[in-house]
Amino acid sequence: MTQNAGTVVRWAAAIAIVVMGSGSAASAAVIYVNIDPDRLLTSETFIFDVDNDGTKDLLFDQQTNCVGNCQTIASVSALSGAILMSSPSDVTPLPAGTIIGPGGLTYGPGGLLATDFFFGVPPVTTNEEGLWDNGLLAFVGFNFVNASGTHYGWARVKVDETSNVITVFDAAYEDVAGTAIQASVPEPGLSALLLAGAAAMAVRRFRRA
């Protein structure tokens, strides 16, 4: 079922903060958002407010159309910034360790993850396009704009073969505007520490308020 484009999908989010450096640099932090349960998209749209500020940032969309032969399409679009692109139409699949930031990269409004034309059971594929085909699991690089400026981030995504069903696992962004981020998922043992740090910071902010 395709959701109304004006509806923000709510998810259970674990927010973790990684402090980068020390001293004056200690204000730089990576905000990690774990989507639990993972968001599985079959003929529907997921509108993602990455920093939870009320402004929609990313739109993931999966469509299945069958009139004679079938076509499946997986795509992602930026709603308040831009997506890292390999061409005007193809979203770049990024391996772990990629640095996402300003300068030297090509950003655009978004586009295709993968599309397949097929028929029959089991499906016989007649044409396929996009860089995320063959069941790829990779990172989408993006930026978004909020009150403090342009922030860089990633979302970890899998696109299934032929069906092009999208699974969105998690995301992260740099809370300091204009600062690059590395595509990297925190180690499981580190997550608890990060959550504790996030809770402590939330308490400090509440007390200041």
PyRosetta script that sets phi, psi and omega in degrees:
from pyrosetta import init, pose_from_sequence

init()
pose = pose_from_sequence("MTQNAGTVVRWAAAIAIVVMGSGSAASAAVIYVNIDPDRLLTSETFIFDVDNDGTKDLLFDQQTNCVGNCQTIASVSALSGAILMSSPSDVTPLPAGTIIGPGGLTYGPGGLLATDFFFGVPPVTTNEEGLWDNGLLAFVGFNFVNASGTHYGWARVKVDETSNVITVFDAAYEDVAGTAIQASVPEPGLSALLLAGAAAMAVRRFRRA")
pose.set_psi(1, 129.8)
pose.set_omega(1, 179.7)
pose.set_phi(2, -84.3)
pose.set_psi(2, 130.4)
pose.set_omega(2, -177.5)
pose.set_phi(3, -86.4)
pose.set_psi(3, 153.3)
pose.set_omega(3, 176.2)
pose.set_phi(4, -58.2)
pose.set_psi(4, 133.8)
pose.set_omega(4, -176.6)
pose.set_phi(5, -63.4)
pose.set_psi(5, -17.5)
pose.set_omega(5, 179.4)
pose.set_phi(6, -89.8)
pose.set_psi(6, 1.2)
pose.set_omega(6, -178.1)
pose.set_phi(7, -97.3)
pose.set_psi(7, 126.0)
pose.set_omega(7, 176.3)
pose.set_phi(8, -87.0)
pose.set_psi(8, 125.4)
pose.set_omega(8, 178.2)
pose.set_phi(9, -74.7)
pose.set_psi(9, 128.5)
pose.set_omega(9, 179.0)
pose.set_phi(10, -94.4)
pose.set_psi(10, 144.8)
pose.set_omega(10, 179.7)
pose.set_phi(11, -140.7)
pose.set_psi(11, 158.4)
pose.set_omega(11, 173.8)
pose.set_phi(12, -79.8)
pose.set_psi(12, 115.3)
pose.set_omega(12, -172.7)
pose.set_phi(13, -116.6)
pose.set_psi(13, 130.0)
pose.set_omega(13, 171.2)
pose.set_phi(14, -100.1)
pose.set_psi(14, 117.8)
pose.set_omega(14, -176.9)
pose.set_phi(15, -100.5)
pose.set_psi(15, 125.9)
pose.set_omega(15, 180.0)
pose.set_phi(16, -127.3)
pose.set_psi(16, 148.4)
pose.set_omega(16, -176.4)
pose.set_phi(17, -121.9)
pose.set_psi(17, 126.0)
pose.set_omega(17, 176.5)
pose.set_phi(18, -108.7)
pose.set_psi(18, 116.2)
pose.set_omega(18, -179.9)
pose.set_phi(19, -83.0)
pose.set_psi(19, 126.9)
pose.set_omega(19, -177.0)
pose.set_phi(20, -100.9)
pose.set_psi(20, 119.6)
pose.set_omega(20, 175.5)
pose.set_phi(21, 80.5)
pose.set_psi(21, -161.8)
pose.set_omega(21, -178.4)
pose.set_phi(22, -145.7)
pose.set_psi(22, 174.3)
pose.set_omega(22, 178.8)
pose.set_phi(23, 62.3)
pose.set_psi(23, -131.0)
pose.set_omega(23, -177.5)
pose.set_phi(24, -66.9)
pose.set_psi(24, -23.7)
pose.set_omega(24, -179.4)
pose.set_phi(25, -80.4)
pose.set_psi(25, -7.7)
pose.set_omega(25, -174.7)
pose.set_phi(26, -69.3)
pose.set_psi(26, -11.4)
pose.set_omega(26, 179.0)
pose.set_phi(27, -75.4)
pose.set_psi(27, -16.4)
pose.set_omega(27, 179.0)
pose.set_phi(28, -76.6)
pose.set_psi(28, 130.0)
pose.set_omega(28, -177.6)
pose.set_phi(29, -145.3)
pose.set_psi(29, 143.6)
pose.set_omega(29, 173.6)
pose.set_phi(30, -95.0)
pose.set_psi(30, 125.2)
pose.set_omega(30, 177.7)
pose.set_phi(31, -97.9)
pose.set_psi(31, 118.7)
pose.set_omega(31, -177.6)
pose.set_phi(32, -103.3)
pose.set_psi(32, 130.9)
pose.set_omega(32, -179.6)
pose.set_phi(33, -119.2)
pose.set_psi(33, 111.9)
pose.set_omega(33, 178.0)
pose.set_phi(34, -92.4)
pose.set_psi(34, 121.8)
pose.set_omega(34, 179.4)
pose.set_phi(35, -90.4)
pose.set_psi(35, 108.7)
pose.set_omega(35, -171.9)
pose.set_phi(36, -132.0)
pose.set_psi(36, 111.7)
pose.set_omega(36, 4.9)
pose.set_phi(37, -76.0)
pose.set_psi(37, 162.1)
pose.set_omega(37, 177.2)
pose.set_phi(38, -54.3)
pose.set_psi(38, 144.1)
pose.set_omega(38, -177.9)
pose.set_phi(39, -89.0)
pose.set_psi(39, 113.2)
pose.set_omega(39, -177.6)
pose.set_phi(40, -103.3)
pose.set_psi(40, 123.0)
pose.set_omega(40, -175.0)
pose.set_phi(41, -111.8)
pose.set_psi(41, 113.2)
pose.set_omega(41, 174.6)
pose.set_phi(42, -126.8)
pose.set_psi(42, 107.5)
pose.set_omega(42, -177.1)
pose.set_phi(43, 54.5)
pose.set_psi(43, 48.0)
pose.set_omega(43, 178.2)
pose.set_phi(44, -155.2)
pose.set_psi(44, 175.7)
pose.set_omega(44, -177.1)
pose.set_phi(45, -120.4)
pose.set_psi(45, 140.5)
pose.set_omega(45, 175.4)
pose.set_phi(46, -119.9)
pose.set_psi(46, 114.7)
pose.set_omega(46, 178.0)
pose.set_phi(47, -102.1)
pose.set_psi(47, 120.5)
pose.set_omega(47, -165.3)
pose.set_phi(48, -115.1)
pose.set_psi(48, 115.9)
pose.set_omega(48, 171.6)
pose.set_phi(49, -92.3)
pose.set_psi(49, 93.5)
pose.set_omega(49, -168.7)
pose.set_phi(50, -61.3)
pose.set_psi(50, -45.3)
pose.set_omega(50, -176.2)
pose.set_phi(51, -98.5)
pose.set_psi(51, 7.3)
pose.set_omega(51, 173.7)
pose.set_phi(52, 57.4)
pose.set_psi(52, 39.6)
pose.set_omega(52, -180.0)
pose.set_phi(53, -102.9)
pose.set_psi(53, 5.7)
pose.set_omega(53, 179.4)
pose.set_phi(54, 93.8)
pose.set_psi(54, -5.6)
pose.set_omega(54, 177.6)
pose.set_phi(55, -105.9)
pose.set_psi(55, 128.5)
pose.set_omega(55, -178.4)
pose.set_phi(56, -72.1)
pose.set_psi(56, 135.1)
pose.set_omega(56, -174.6)
pose.set_phi(57, -111.6)
pose.set_psi(57, -43.2)
pose.set_omega(57, -176.4)
pose.set_phi(58, -130.7)
pose.set_psi(58, 148.2)
pose.set_omega(58, 175.1)
pose.set_phi(59, -129.7)
pose.set_psi(59, 112.4)
pose.set_omega(59, 173.8)
pose.set_phi(60, -96.7)
pose.set_psi(60, 138.0)
pose.set_omega(60, -176.1)
pose.set_phi(61, -140.8)
pose.set_psi(61, 133.3)
pose.set_omega(61, 174.3)
pose.set_phi(62, -126.2)
pose.set_psi(62, 128.9)
pose.set_omega(62, -179.8)
pose.set_phi(63, -126.9)
pose.set_psi(63, 142.4)
pose.set_omega(63, 173.5)
pose.set_phi(64, -127.1)
pose.set_psi(64, 121.8)
pose.set_omega(64, -178.6)
pose.set_phi(65, -126.9)
pose.set_psi(65, 126.2)
pose.set_omega(65, -179.9)
pose.set_phi(66, -129.2)
pose.set_psi(66, 107.3)
pose.set_omega(66, 170.4)
pose.set_phi(67, -134.6)
pose.set_psi(67, 97.9)
pose.set_omega(67, -167.0)
pose.set_phi(68, 76.7)
pose.set_psi(68, -108.6)
pose.set_omega(68, 172.5)
pose.set_phi(69, -73.1)
pose.set_psi(69, 162.7)
pose.set_omega(69, -179.5)
pose.set_phi(70, -108.3)
pose.set_psi(70, 153.8)
pose.set_omega(70, 173.5)
pose.set_phi(71, -136.2)
pose.set_psi(71, 133.4)
pose.set_omega(71, 171.8)
pose.set_phi(72, -116.0)
pose.set_psi(72, 142.9)
pose.set_omega(72, -177.2)
pose.set_phi(73, -135.6)
pose.set_psi(73, 128.4)
pose.set_omega(73, 173.4)
pose.set_phi(74, -118.0)
pose.set_psi(74, 131.5)
pose.set_omega(74, -177.7)
pose.set_phi(75, -148.1)
pose.set_psi(75, 165.9)
pose.set_omega(75, 174.8)
pose.set_phi(76, -143.2)
pose.set_psi(76, 141.3)
pose.set_omega(76, -179.1)
pose.set_phi(77, -131.5)
pose.set_psi(77, 150.8)
pose.set_omega(77, 174.2)
pose.set_phi(78, -90.5)
pose.set_psi(78, 134.9)
pose.set_omega(78, 179.1)
pose.set_phi(79, -105.6)
pose.set_psi(79, -20.0)
pose.set_omega(79, 179.8)
pose.set_phi(80, -138.3)
pose.set_psi(80, 20.7)
pose.set_omega(80, -178.5)
pose.set_phi(81, -170.3)
pose.set_psi(81, -123.4)
pose.set_omega(81, -176.2)
pose.set_phi(82, -155.7)
pose.set_psi(82, 159.7)
pose.set_omega(82, 179.6)
pose.set_phi(83, -111.0)
pose.set_psi(83, 145.1)
pose.set_omega(83, 176.1)
pose.set_phi(84, -73.3)
pose.set_psi(84, 122.6)
pose.set_omega(84, -171.5)
pose.set_phi(85, -119.5)
pose.set_psi(85, 148.4)
pose.set_omega(85, 172.9)
pose.set_phi(86, -95.1)
pose.set_psi(86, -21.4)
pose.set_omega(86, 177.3)
pose.set_phi(87, -154.4)
pose.set_psi(87, 174.6)
pose.set_omega(87, 178.7)
pose.set_phi(88, -58.8)
pose.set_psi(88, -20.9)
pose.set_omega(88, -177.8)
pose.set_phi(89, -115.4)
pose.set_psi(89, -16.4)
pose.set_omega(89, -172.2)
pose.set_phi(90, -107.4)
pose.set_psi(90, 124.9)
pose.set_omega(90, 174.9)
pose.set_phi(91, -75.3)
pose.set_psi(91, 137.3)
pose.set_omega(91, -177.1)
pose.set_phi(92, -78.7)
pose.set_psi(92, 126.1)
pose.set_omega(92, 170.5)
pose.set_phi(93, -84.2)
pose.set_psi(93, 120.1)
pose.set_omega(93, -174.5)
pose.set_phi(94, -102.4)
pose.set_psi(94, 134.8)
pose.set_omega(94, 172.8)
pose.set_phi(95, -78.1)
pose.set_psi(95, 162.0)
pose.set_omega(95, 175.9)
pose.set_phi(96, -58.2)
pose.set_psi(96, 141.7)
pose.set_omega(96, 179.2)
pose.set_phi(97, 98.0)
pose.set_psi(97, -11.4)
pose.set_omega(97, 179.5)
pose.set_phi(98, -65.4)
pose.set_psi(98, 137.4)
pose.set_omega(98, 175.9)
pose.set_phi(99, -91.9)
pose.set_psi(99, 125.9)
pose.set_omega(99, -178.9)
pose.set_phi(100, -111.9)
pose.set_psi(100, 120.4)
pose.set_omega(100, -177.9)
pose.set_phi(101, -173.2)
pose.set_psi(101, -166.2)
pose.set_omega(101, -179.1)
pose.set_phi(102, -77.7)
pose.set_psi(102, 150.9)
pose.set_omega(102, 172.8)
pose.set_phi(103, 83.7)
pose.set_psi(103, 129.2)
pose.set_omega(103, 171.5)
pose.set_phi(104, 77.3)
pose.set_psi(104, 3.3)
pose.set_omega(104, -179.3)
pose.set_phi(105, -123.8)
pose.set_psi(105, 156.0)
pose.set_omega(105, -179.0)
pose.set_phi(106, -105.1)
pose.set_psi(106, 119.3)
pose.set_omega(106, 178.6)
pose.set_phi(107, -112.8)
pose.set_psi(107, 150.0)
pose.set_omega(107, 178.0)
pose.set_phi(108, -150.0)
pose.set_psi(108, -178.8)
pose.set_omega(108, -177.1)
pose.set_phi(109, -70.3)
pose.set_psi(109, -12.0)
pose.set_omega(109, -178.4)
pose.set_phi(110, 121.2)
pose.set_psi(110, 178.7)
pose.set_omega(110, -178.5)
pose.set_phi(111, 171.1)
pose.set_psi(111, -145.5)
pose.set_omega(111, -169.2)
pose.set_phi(112, -80.2)
pose.set_psi(112, 134.3)
pose.set_omega(112, 164.2)
pose.set_phi(113, -90.5)
pose.set_psi(113, -55.6)
pose.set_omega(113, 177.6)
pose.set_phi(114, -163.2)
pose.set_psi(114, 154.0)
pose.set_omega(114, 172.5)
pose.set_phi(115, -145.7)
pose.set_psi(115, 144.6)
pose.set_omega(115, 179.4)
pose.set_phi(116, -134.4)
pose.set_psi(116, 141.0)
pose.set_omega(116, 168.3)
pose.set_phi(117, -107.3)
pose.set_psi(117, 133.0)
pose.set_omega(117, -176.5)
pose.set_phi(118, -155.6)
pose.set_psi(118, 167.8)
pose.set_omega(118, 176.5)
pose.set_phi(119, -150.5)
pose.set_psi(119, 160.6)
pose.set_omega(119, 172.6)
pose.set_phi(120, 82.5)
pose.set_psi(120, 170.8)
pose.set_omega(120, 176.8)
pose.set_phi(121, -133.7)
pose.set_psi(121, 115.6)
pose.set_omega(121, -2.2)
pose.set_phi(122, -66.1)
pose.set_psi(122, 158.6)
pose.set_omega(122, -173.4)
pose.set_phi(123, -66.1)
pose.set_psi(123, 137.1)
pose.set_omega(123, 172.9)
pose.set_phi(124, -107.6)
pose.set_psi(124, 116.2)
pose.set_omega(124, -176.0)
pose.set_phi(125, -84.0)
pose.set_psi(125, 130.4)
pose.set_omega(125, -180.0)
pose.set_phi(126, -103.7)
pose.set_psi(126, -22.0)
pose.set_omega(126, 179.7)
pose.set_phi(127, -162.5)
pose.set_psi(127, 141.6)
pose.set_omega(127, 176.9)
pose.set_phi(128, -144.3)
pose.set_psi(128, 143.4)
pose.set_omega(128, -178.5)
pose.set_phi(129, -138.4)
pose.set_psi(129, 164.7)
pose.set_omega(129, 178.0)
pose.set_phi(130, 99.9)
pose.set_psi(130, 152.7)
pose.set_omega(130, -175.5)
pose.set_phi(131, -88.4)
pose.set_psi(131, -4.0)
pose.set_omega(131, -177.5)
pose.set_phi(132, -105.0)
pose.set_psi(132, 15.4)
pose.set_omega(132, -178.2)
pose.set_phi(133, -72.0)
pose.set_psi(133, 173.1)
pose.set_omega(133, 177.6)
pose.set_phi(134, 69.2)
pose.set_psi(134, 33.1)
pose.set_omega(134, 174.4)
pose.set_phi(135, 68.8)
pose.set_psi(135, 35.7)
pose.set_omega(135, -174.3)
pose.set_phi(136, -72.6)
pose.set_psi(136, 137.6)
pose.set_omega(136, 169.7)
pose.set_phi(137, -112.1)
pose.set_psi(137, 119.7)
pose.set_omega(137, -176.1)
pose.set_phi(138, -157.5)
pose.set_psi(138, -175.3)
pose.set_omega(138, -179.0)
pose.set_phi(139, -106.8)
pose.set_psi(139, 137.9)
pose.set_omega(139, 168.7)
pose.set_phi(140, -94.3)
pose.set_psi(140, 124.2)
pose.set_omega(140, 175.1)
pose.set_phi(141, -92.0)
pose.set_psi(141, 141.3)
pose.set_omega(141, -178.1)
pose.set_phi(142, -154.7)
pose.set_psi(142, 168.1)
pose.set_omega(142, 165.8)
pose.set_phi(143, -132.0)
pose.set_psi(143, 158.2)
pose.set_omega(143, 176.0)
pose.set_phi(144, -143.1)
pose.set_psi(144, 160.7)
pose.set_omega(144, -176.4)
pose.set_phi(145, -115.3)
pose.set_psi(145, 130.1)
pose.set_omega(145, 170.4)
pose.set_phi(146, -131.1)
pose.set_psi(146, -165.0)
pose.set_omega(146, -173.1)
pose.set_phi(147, -61.8)
pose.set_psi(147, -24.5)
pose.set_omega(147, -177.4)
pose.set_phi(148, -95.6)
pose.set_psi(148, -4.8)
pose.set_omega(148, 177.6)
pose.set_phi(149, 130.1)
pose.set_psi(149, -158.2)
pose.set_omega(149, -178.2)
pose.set_phi(150, -92.9)
pose.set_psi(150, 125.5)
pose.set_omega(150, -178.2)
pose.set_phi(151, -115.9)
pose.set_psi(151, 145.2)
pose.set_omega(151, -178.3)
pose.set_phi(152, -106.5)
pose.set_psi(152, 144.1)
pose.set_omega(152, -177.1)
pose.set_phi(153, -158.5)
pose.set_psi(153, -177.7)
pose.set_omega(153, 177.3)
pose.set_phi(154, -141.7)
pose.set_psi(154, 157.3)
pose.set_omega(154, 169.5)
pose.set_phi(155, -129.5)
pose.set_psi(155, 135.7)
pose.set_omega(155, -179.6)
pose.set_phi(156, -95.3)
pose.set_psi(156, 123.7)
pose.set_omega(156, -166.6)
pose.set_phi(157, -137.6)
pose.set_psi(157, 143.9)
pose.set_omega(157, 170.6)
pose.set_phi(158, -120.3)
pose.set_psi(158, 139.0)
pose.set_omega(158, 176.3)
pose.set_phi(159, -120.8)
pose.set_psi(159, 116.6)
pose.set_omega(159, -177.0)
pose.set_phi(160, -69.7)
pose.set_psi(160, 152.7)
pose.set_omega(160, 177.4)
pose.set_phi(161, -69.0)
pose.set_psi(161, 140.1)
pose.set_omega(161, 176.6)
pose.set_phi(162, 66.9)
pose.set_psi(162, -57.6)
pose.set_omega(162, -180.0)
pose.set_phi(163, -70.2)
pose.set_psi(163, -26.5)
pose.set_omega(163, -177.2)
pose.set_phi(164, 54.1)
pose.set_psi(164, 29.2)
pose.set_omega(164, 170.6)
pose.set_phi(165, -62.0)
pose.set_psi(165, 134.5)
pose.set_omega(165, -178.0)
pose.set_phi(166, -100.7)
pose.set_psi(166, 134.4)
pose.set_omega(166, 168.9)
pose.set_phi(167, -118.1)
pose.set_psi(167, 124.4)
pose.set_omega(167, 176.7)
pose.set_phi(168, -106.0)
pose.set_psi(168, 118.7)
pose.set_omega(168, -172.9)
pose.set_phi(169, -92.8)
pose.set_psi(169, -49.3)
pose.set_omega(169, -174.4)
pose.set_phi(170, -166.5)
pose.set_psi(170, 178.6)
pose.set_omega(170, -178.8)
pose.set_phi(171, -156.5)
pose.set_psi(171, 167.4)
pose.set_omega(171, 175.6)
pose.set_phi(172, -156.2)
pose.set_psi(172, 156.5)
pose.set_omega(172, 175.6)
pose.set_phi(173, -150.5)
pose.set_psi(173, 158.5)
pose.set_omega(173, 176.1)
pose.set_phi(174, -84.8)
pose.set_psi(174, 128.2)
pose.set_omega(174, -177.7)
pose.set_phi(175, -82.7)
pose.set_psi(175, -5.1)
pose.set_omega(175, 175.2)
pose.set_phi(176, -99.7)
pose.set_psi(176, 119.0)
pose.set_omega(176, -176.8)
pose.set_phi(177, -57.8)
pose.set_psi(177, 140.1)
pose.set_omega(177, 176.6)
pose.set_phi(178, 78.9)
pose.set_psi(178, 5.2)
pose.set_omega(178, -177.0)
pose.set_phi(179, -100.7)
pose.set_psi(179, 133.3)
pose.set_omega(179, -179.8)
pose.set_phi(180, -71.1)
pose.set_psi(180, 158.1)
pose.set_omega(180, 178.6)
pose.set_phi(181, -133.4)
pose.set_psi(181, 148.8)
pose.set_omega(181, 175.5)
pose.set_phi(182, -95.5)
pose.set_psi(182, 137.7)
pose.set_omega(182, 175.3)
pose.set_phi(183, -73.0)
pose.set_psi(183, 102.3)
pose.set_omega(183, -174.2)
pose.set_phi(184, -160.8)
pose.set_psi(184, 126.6)
pose.set_omega(184, 179.0)
pose.set_phi(185, -87.9)
pose.set_psi(185, 133.1)
pose.set_omega(185, 178.9)
pose.set_phi(186, -59.0)
pose.set_psi(186, 146.2)
pose.set_omega(186, 175.1)
pose.set_phi(187, -62.9)
pose.set_psi(187, 145.5)
pose.set_omega(187, -178.3)
pose.set_phi(188, -53.7)
pose.set_psi(188, -41.0)
pose.set_omega(188, -179.9)
pose.set_phi(189, -68.1)
pose.set_psi(189, -26.0)
pose.set_omega(189, -179.4)
pose.set_phi(190, -78.4)
pose.set_psi(190, -25.4)
pose.set_omega(190, -174.6)
pose.set_phi(191, -59.5)
pose.set_psi(191, -41.5)
pose.set_omega(191, -179.8)
pose.set_phi(192, -62.1)
pose.set_psi(192, -41.5)
pose.set_omega(192, 177.3)
pose.set_phi(193, -62.1)
pose.set_psi(193, -42.8)
pose.set_omega(193, -179.1)
pose.set_phi(194, -64.6)
pose.set_psi(194, -39.9)
pose.set_omega(194, 178.3)
pose.set_phi(195, -64.7)
pose.set_psi(195, -38.6)
pose.set_omega(195, 177.0)
pose.set_phi(196, -62.9)
pose.set_psi(196, -41.7)
pose.set_omega(196, 177.5)
pose.set_phi(197, -63.5)
pose.set_psi(197, -39.8)
pose.set_omega(197, 178.9)
pose.set_phi(198, -64.0)
pose.set_psi(198, -41.9)
pose.set_omega(198, 179.2)
pose.set_phi(199, -63.0)
pose.set_psi(199, -43.0)
pose.set_omega(199, 179.2)
pose.set_phi(200, -62.0)
pose.set_psi(200, -41.3)
pose.set_omega(200, 179.5)
pose.set_phi(201, -66.0)
pose.set_psi(201, -39.5)
pose.set_omega(201, 179.1)
pose.set_phi(202, -62.0)
pose.set_psi(202, -40.1)
pose.set_omega(202, 177.9)
pose.set_phi(203, -62.9)
pose.set_psi(203, -44.2)
pose.set_omega(203, 179.7)
pose.set_phi(204, -61.7)
pose.set_psi(204, -42.5)
pose.set_omega(204, 179.7)
pose.set_phi(205, -64.7)
pose.set_psi(205, -39.5)
pose.set_omega(205, 179.0)
pose.set_phi(206, -62.4)
pose.set_psi(206, -43.4)
pose.set_omega(206, -179.6)
pose.set_phi(207, -64.7)
pose.set_psi(207, -38.9)
pose.set_omega(207, 178.2)
pose.set_phi(208, -65.2)
pose.set_psi(208, -36.0)
pose.set_omega(208, -179.7)
pose.set_phi(209, -67.8)
pose.dump_pdb("model.pdb")
